[in-house]
Amino acid sequence: MGKGDKRTAKGKRFRKSYGNSRPKEENIKENPKDKKNETPKGSKN
C-alpha cells in the first residue's frame, strides 16, 4: 500500500489519476443538508 498501489489515494496521486479513492473535485457531490441552512440571497433577516 504505497506509491505503486493504484487502489489507494497515494497511488492515485503518484500516477496522477483519479478514481473512487481519489475523486476529482468536480465529481464530489454536495451534501443536500448543507443547502438547508443557507439563506436565500434576497431575504433580509
C-alpha positions, 0 to 999 in steps of 0.5 A, a space after each residue: 500500500 504505497 506509491 505503486 498501489 493504484 487502489 489507494 489515494 497515494 497511488 492515485 496521486 503518484 500516477 496522477 489519476 483519479 478514481 473512487 479513492 481519489 475523486 476529482 473535485 468536480 465529481 464530489 457531490 454536495 451534501 443536500 443538508 448543507 443547502 438547508 441552512 443557507 439563506 436565500 440571497 434576497 431575504 433580509 433577516 
